Amino acid sequence: MSDVVVSLMLLGALSSGGSMPFWAASNRFGIMPSSSGGVAVLSAGMPFDESKTLQWHWGASLGINGDKSGATFLPDELYAGLRWKSLRLDLGLWHPEQGYAASSPELGTLSVTAGNIMRSGNCRSLPGYSLVLEDWNVPFTNGHLQLLGRFGDYRTIDSRYVKGALVHNTEVYLRGIIGKRFSITFGLDHYTMWGGTSPEYGPQTVNLSNYFRILTGRSGREDSPSGDQINSLGDHRGRILLRFNWAADDWNLSYQHDKPYDDRSGMLYYNYPDAVRTLHLSFKNKKRWLSDVLYEFHTTMKQSGPCERRLATDAEIAANDPHLYRDDENSPWFLISGGADNYCNNYEYRSGWTHYGRQIGNPLFLSRASGLGTWNNLLTAHHFAFSGSLFHKFPWKLMLTWSRNYGCWFSENFVYNDGSRFPVPLRQFSSGFTTEFPLLEGALKIIAGLYLDTGEALPRSMAASVTVKYNLFSKK
């Protein structure tokens, strides 16, 4: 029978600057205060009971954070789910899965993206449902081919440009298992933002017909914005994943190629070599001084190349095509087409791929102060992460990230190449070190952290944090 666990977490953080350094706040599910302050979270939950065929789990996590700007109530998680064999259904509000775990789960992920360039753990969770297929053995393959997938729908609940925008997600992966040690995973993870109420176009039609249109990538009907009539209904984006894994007796080595796309050209690899490439060496014994080493290389500089520019036709001008622009009010209208994918930004859904002001995907994409998308989706970055256990007893994690930030092809008002793309990049270095001290046979844990930002993309700052987590009780 599964354990019911109730825990209390108290966190205090002090920053030398006006905001928290990058690694003090990133991949914390959006609960950290934006400056010096604190967080209190009360959690309860029960995991799946693996001994049963029909299993269920639930969880709730509610809290409050506060800084100089005031206090905020945090409905962090509130979910329930069922599992039968390889099928799982989750309902509510829950954290997305995190890959590349450190030597202790309390220290979080070693990866910048948590293993998913499109949905990390960087922002507040989206409420909804997901139907998951877990590691299903394809018949007649003798266990050498597995199918994995997810089908889900979610809703944004923050204050944003298109209020109440909906999000659909479809994932399909195939995993080939070669021998006892080697596996290859390949698949597609697709997202569509649609519906909601636009300040420019009003309420967007949400019905079964439009739902099938966003599932199939078809264009919108005459009641849709002009951009949706020309292209696909809604804002589409996703990733193509390729992962190799070697499992030895005492260690595991994996390489992952996580490629984003924002339109059809990206799906057809016109944006190559844009991707996050991750190499991870992990020892099974997490009590080692050094148990995990991870390196990631990020590049998003191609974006299918620059746009093509040509004079607009009278019909395009009359239709107010969203790709229209001109150099000044006296110049002719031009049309931009192709290229400049502008990752995680969108003309109609101008808050972009964000929730509560934080990026849903890659945390290195920094949100604009206006809340209208990201200002630096052209970047390169090197990230190193290390984890282990000091004196074989105290888990630790070190994160070191260097990036060069070139801005965007478009301004937040979607003016193409108006100087928002920097000829000289903004350099940035961000680091974070955390260590955990288990006490009272693991019922009480104290986690201390030190963080540093220096460079041109983020304010220079240092911060320290102390977290106390106590399991109030655990029962069967």
N, C-alpha and C positions, 0 to 999 in steps of 0.2 A: 504494500500500500504506500502511496506517495506521501512525502512529508509536506505539511503545511508550515511555511516559514513566514514569520513576521519580523521585519527589521526596521531600524531607524538609522538614517544617515544625516549627519550634521557636517556641513562644510563651511569653512571660512577662508577667504582669499584676500590678499592685500597686494595691490599693484602700485608701482612707482609712477605710472603714466595715467592718462585719462581713460584707458581701456585695458582689458585683459590681453596679455600676449596670446599669440596664435594657439600654441599648444596647451594653454590653460583653459581654453574654451572650445576648441574644435573637437568633434566626435564625442561630445558630452550630451547628446540628445537635446540640445538647446536649453538645458536647465541652468547653466552657469550665468551669474550676473555679468553685465557688460563691463563693469568696473569693480573696484574694491567692494566686497559685500559678503553675503552668506547664502546658504541654501539649507533647507531642512526638508527631508523626504521620508514619508512613512510608507513602507511597502509590505504587501502580503501576497502570497501566491502558492500554488501547488503545481508541480510539474506532472508530465505524463507518467502513468504507471506502466512501465515496460512489460510487466508480467501479464497484462491483460490484452485481449484482442481488441476490444472497444475501450479506448482510453479518452480521458478528458483532462484538461488543465485550465487554470484560470490565474489571473494576476491583477493586482491593483497597486498603483503607485501614485500618491498624491503628495504635493508639497508646496513650498513657498520659497521664492528667492527675493533678495532685496539688495539694493545698492543706493547710491545717493539720489537716484531718480525715483525711488519708492519701492514698494513691494508688489510682487506679482504672484497670483495663485497658479499652480502648475498641475493640471490634470495630466500627469506624465504617461501612465499606462492604465488601461481598464479594459480587460479582454477576457474571453473564454474561447475554448476550442475543443474540437473532437478529432480523434484519429482512429481510423480503421485500416489496418494493414498499411498500405502505402499512401492512403488518402488522408489528408488533413484539412480541416476547415477552421479558420480563425475569424473571430468577429470582435470588433471594437477598436481599441487604441493600443498599439504595442510597438516596441522597438524593432527595427529591421535586424535581420541576422548580421552578426559581425564576424568576418573572417580574420585569419592571422592573429590569433589571440596571443597575448603576452604570457609570461610564466605563471601569472595568476589572473583569473577572470576579472578581479577587481581593478586591474590596471588597464583593462580595455584592449584595443587592437594596436598592433604595431604598424599597420598600413595607414597611409594618408586617407585612402578611400574605404577602409575596412573591407577591401576586396571587391568593391562594387563602385565603379566610377559614376553611376547614375543614382545610386541610393546608398549613401553611407550612413553614419549615425550622427550627422552634423547638425540636425535641426529637430524641432519638436515633431512628434509622430503625427501621421495622417490617419484619421479614423476611417474605417471601412471594413471590408471583408476580403479574404483571400482563400481560394481553393488550391491546395498544394498537392502535387504528386511527388512523393519522395522515393528516389532510388528504386524505380520499378524495373524488374528484370524483364526484358523483352522476350516473349515466348520463342522457343526453338533456337536460342542463342547460347544456351548452357551457361547463363550468367555472365557472358562476355560483353553484353550490350545492355545498357540501362537508359531509361527515359526519365527525365526530371522536368518539372514544369510548375507554373503558377498562373492563376487567372484571378484577377482581383480588381476591385473598384474602390476608390477613396474620395474624400472630399477635403478641400482646403478650408480651414476654419479661422485663418488669420485675417488681418486687415490688409487688402491687396487691391491692385488696379482693377482686376475682374473679380468681384466678390463672389465667394462660393464656388469657385472653379472646381470642376470634377477632374479626377485622374484615373485613367484606366491603365492596367498593367497586364501584359501577356509575356510569359517567359517559356521558352522551350529549349531544353538541352539534351544532348546525347553524350553518354559516357561509354567509351570503349575500355574494357579491362583486359590487358594483355599479360598473361601469366599471373603470378601472385603479387607482383610488386609494381607494375607499371600501368598507368591509366591516362587516357586522353579525354578531356571534356570540351565540347564545342556547342555553342548555342547562341540564341538571340534573346535579348531582354528589351522589350518595347514599351514605351509610355506615351500616353496621349492626354494632354490637358484640354478640356472642352467644357461647354456649358458656362454657368455663372452669369453674372450681370455686369456688362461692360458700361463704363461711363460714356462711351462714344456710340456704341451700337445697341445698348439696352439689354434686356434679358435674352440670353441665347436659348434657342429651342432645345429642350431635352426630352426626347421621346425615343421609342424603339427604333424608328427608321434612322435617326441620326446616330444612335448607338451602333447599329450595324455599319454605318458609314465610317465611324472612327475605328471600328474593328478591322475594316478592310482597306482603310486609307483612301476612301473615295472623297471627292470634292463635295462641298456643301450645296444646298439648294438655294433658291433665289432669296430666301429670308436670312441667309447667312452673310457675314461680312464679305466684301469683295475678295479679300485675300483667301478666304476659305473656299470661295467659288472657283478661284483660279487654281489653287493648290488643293491640299487635303483639308477636310474639316477638322478643326482643332489644331493644337500645337503638338507635333510628333517629334519624339527623340528616343534614343536608346543606346544600346551597346551590343557589340559582337564579341563574344568571349572565347578564348582558346587557352586551355590550361593543360600542362603536362605535370604528372606527379609520379615520383619514385618513392616507394615505402620500403625502407630497409628495416632490419630488426630493431635497431636502436635510434634511428633518425629518419627524417622525411625531408625530401628535397622537391620543391615545386617551382615551376615557371609559369607565369600567367601573362597573357597579352589581352588587355581590356581596352577595346577600341570604341570610342564614342561616335555617334552620328546624330545629325540634326535634320537631315532630309535624305532624299533618295540618292544624291551624289555621294554622301557619306556611307550609305549602305552598300554602294557599288565600289567602295574603296578609292574614290577620287580624293579622299582626305588622308590617304596614307602618306607619312608614317604616324599620324596622330594616334596616341594610345598611352596607357599607363602600363609599363612593363615591370613586373614584380618577380624577384628571385628571393626565395625563402628557404633557409635551412633551419630545421627544427628538430631538437633532440627530445625523445619521449620522457627522459628524466628531467623534470622541471626543477629539481633541486640542485642542478649543476650551477656553478658560478656563472656560466654563459650557456644558456639553453636555446636561444633563438637569435638568428641574424637575418635581417631583411634589407633588401635594397630595391628602391623603385626609381624608375626614370619616367618623367612625365613630359610629353610634348603635345601641344595643340596649336602649332604654328601654321600648319598647312590649311586646314578648314576648306578643302577643295579649291584653294587658290583664290586670288582676288576676283571681284565681280567683273563682268563685262558691262560696258557702258555704251548705250546707243540712244539716238533721238527717239522719243516716245511718239507713238501714233496718236491721231485725234481720238480714236476709240479708247485707247488706254488712258488718255487724259480725261475723257468724259466719264469713264468708269472709276476715276479716282484710285487707280491701281496703287497698292501700298508700296510698290517698288519705285514709284516716281520720286524724283528729286530734281532740284536745279541749284546752280551755284549761287544765284541771288535772284531777287524778284524780277529783274529785267532780262534774265537769261532764259533760253528755251528749256522745256522740260526734257529730262533724260530718264531712261529706264535702266535699272541695274538688274542683271540676271546672272544666275549661276554663281558658284563659288561663295566665298565669305560666309560660311555656314553660321557664324555668330552663335557658338555653342551656348545653350542655356538661356538665351534671350529670345524674345518673340515680339513682333510688331503689335499684335492684338492682345496677347497675354503678357503685358509689359512688366509684371512682377517677375517674369521668367521662372526659372526652375528653383524657386525659393519657398520657404514656409517660415513664418514669423521672422522674416528678414535674413534668414541664414540659408545658404545653399543646401539643397536636398542631396546633391551629388558631391562632386569633388570639392572639399573644403578650401583648396587653393584658389578656386574661383571666388573672389571676394565681392560681397554684395555692395551695390552703390548705396550711398547715404540716403538717396531718395527712395530706396526700396525697389527701384525699377531694374531688376536683373543684376548682372555682374559687369564690372568695368575692366576685367583683366582675363578674358578667356583666351588670349594669345599669350602663352607662357611656355617655358621649359623649367624643369625642376629635378633636382637630385635629392633623394630622401634615404637616410640610413636609420635603422632602428635596431636596438639590441635589448635583450632581456635575459634574466636568469635569477639566481637567488644568492644574495650575499651570505657568506658563511653557511651556505646550503639551507638557509632558514628564512631569509627575508627577501621576498620577491622584489625585483626592480625592473625599470624600463627606461631607456634613453632614446629620445627622438631628435634627429638633426636634419634640418630641411633647408636647402639652398634653392632659391628660385630667381628667374629673370622674367619680369612682367612687362609685356609689350602693349597692354591695353586691349582694344577691340577694333574691329573693322567699322563699327557703327557707334554713334553717340547714343545716349539713352532716349533721344527723340528719333532715332533711326535715320540720322543723316550719315551717309556713307563716307568714310575716310575723311572726316572733318578735322582731323588732328587728334582724335581719340586713340589712334594707333601711334605708339611712341617709336620714333626712329632709334632712340637710345633706351634700353630697358631700365626699369626700376628694379634694382637688386634687393634681395631680401634674405635674411637668415633667421630662422626660428628654431628654438630648441626647448626641450622639456625633459626633466628627470623626475621620476616618481618612484617611491619605495614603500613597501607595505610591512607593517609590524603586526603579526598575528598574536593576540593575547587571549587568555581565558579559553584555551583549547580551540581557538579559531572563532569563538562566539563574538569576540571583540577585535576589531581591526582598526589600526590607525594608519592612514596613508598620507605621506608628506610629499609635496611637490615643489620644484623650483623651475622657473620658466624665464626665457629671455627672447626678446625680439630686437633686432637691429637691422637697419636698412632703410629703403626709400618707399616701399609699398605700404608699410604699416608703421604706426608710431613706435619710436624706440621706448621700450618698457621692460621692467623686470617685475616678477611677481612670485609670491610664495603662497601655498595653500596647505591646509591641514583638514583632513576628513576623518571623522570618527563614525564607524559603522558597527552597530550592535544588533545581533539577532535576539530580539526580545523573547521569543520562544519558538520551538520547533516541535511539532507533534504529529503523530500518525492517526 
